[in-house]
C-alpha cells in the first residue's frame, strides 16, 4: 500500500484536512447546521404525517421513541464519563502507548454504553430489553432441538402459519437467536447476561475500528478518532439492542482483513481466514449486513492487494456451509423476510418520507461532529480516487485520503441500505454497524476543535437518553 503513513506520527492533523477547511472552521459548522436542519425537517414533516394518518409508526419522529424526561442511576456516571473523555480523551489518545490506548478506548466505551443504559435502571435499561415480545429470548425454549429448529426456521417467518416468530427473530437469520441459545446452554441465560454480552461486544468494536484505521491510514489519525469512537451518540442504542453485538462482529471482520491486507501483524496469514469466518457469521446475524462487503472491498482497494482474497473466501464459507448443512436456507429465508416485512410496519411506513428521514436518524446517532468530518472526507475523496486509478500510475495515497475513502465506503453501504426500502425507521439502531465506520471522519477535524466537537457529541447523547424513552 503506497501511503504516507510513516509520517503520520509527526505531521499535524490539519495537514490531512482539505486545504479549503484548514484554517476556517466555518465550513465545518455549516455542515453541522445542515445536519440540524435535516433533523428539524424530518421532525416537523414527521409530526405532520404521523398526526395525519399514523403511517410513520413512530411516536417521536424521526426516532422510534416517546417523550419521557427522566434521570436514573446511570446519570452521574454518564455525565462523569462524558466530562472525563472531553477533558482528557484527546491528550491521552496522543500519549498512551498504542496497546494501552486500545484497552483504554474499549474500557471507556464500555463505561459510556453501560452508564447510558443504566439511566433507565438495571432492570429496565439492561435486563429486560432483550426479553420483550419482539425479542430473541422469547423463543429460547423453542430451540431445545437446534437442528430441528433450523430445519423448520423458515416455516415460521411469515405471519399466518401457527407459531410465527417474533419480529426480531423473523427479521434475522438464526445466527442471532442461536447466540442467545448458546449463552443459555452454558448457564448465562436471561436478559441480564444477554444485555451484558451485547454491551461488551458492542464496545469492542471501538478497538476494531482503531486497528483498521491505523493499518490503512496511519496511527496519527487513529489516535485522533479514538475519543470520538468512545463518545459515539449511538451508544444510546448499543446497550439496549442486539445491533451493538452485530456491529462488533462486523467491525472485527473488517479489522482483521485490514491487518491481513497490510501485513501489519506476524499472524497476517490467520487474519484473512479469520476475517472471512466473522463476515460469514455477520451475514447470519443480519441479512442487511451483507453490505459490510462494501467496506471489505474498500479495504482491499485501499491496500492495493488481492493477496488475502482466497483465504478470506475460504473462511467466509464456514458459516454458510454449516447453516446450509443444518437445513437453513439463507436465500429462501430472505425472500420470506421481505414478505413478512411488508406484512408489518414496513408495508405501512411511507418510503417517500423514510428514504430521507432515515438520514436524520443517522445524523442523531452519529452526531454533528461526524457530519462535519464527513464534509472534509467528501472534499478529500476525489484526490484519493484519482491517485488510486491505474492511469495515474498508482501514486501515493495520504493517510487522510485513505481515511476519507474508507468512511465514504461506509456511507455508500448506508445509501444502498436506505434506497433498498428495507430500512424504514429505526435506523438509529439498525445502522450501527455502518455508523461505527463514519465516526473516524472526525479525525479529519482540526485538533484544536476536538474538545468542542466531543462536547457536542456527548451532549446530544445525554439529551436523547434523558428526554426520550427509545424503546430499545
Secondary structure, DSSP 8 states (H G I E B T S, - for coil): --B-GGGTTTS-GGGGS-GGGSS--HHHHHHHHHHHHHHHHHHHHHHHHHHHH-TT--SBTTBS-EE-----TTHHHHHHHHHHIIIIIHHHHHHS-HHHHHHHHHHHHHHHHHHHHGGG-HIIIIITGGGSTTSGGGGGGGGSSHHHHHHTGGGGSSTTSTT---HHHHTS-HHHHHHHHHHHHTT--SHHHHHHHHHHHHHHHHHHHHHHHHHHH-HHHHHHHHHHHHT-TTHHHHTTSTHHHHHHHHHHHHHHHHHHHHT-STTHHHHHHHHHHHHHHHHTT-GGGGGHHHHHHHHHHHHT--TTHHHHHHHHHHHHHHHHHTT--HHHHHHHHHHHHHHTGGGTS-HHHHHHHHHHHHHHHH-HHHHHHHHHHHHHHHHHHHHHSGGGTS--B-HHHHHHHHHHHHHHHHHHHHHTT---S-HHHHTHHHHTTTGGGGGGS-GGGHHHHHHHHHHHHHHHHHHEE---
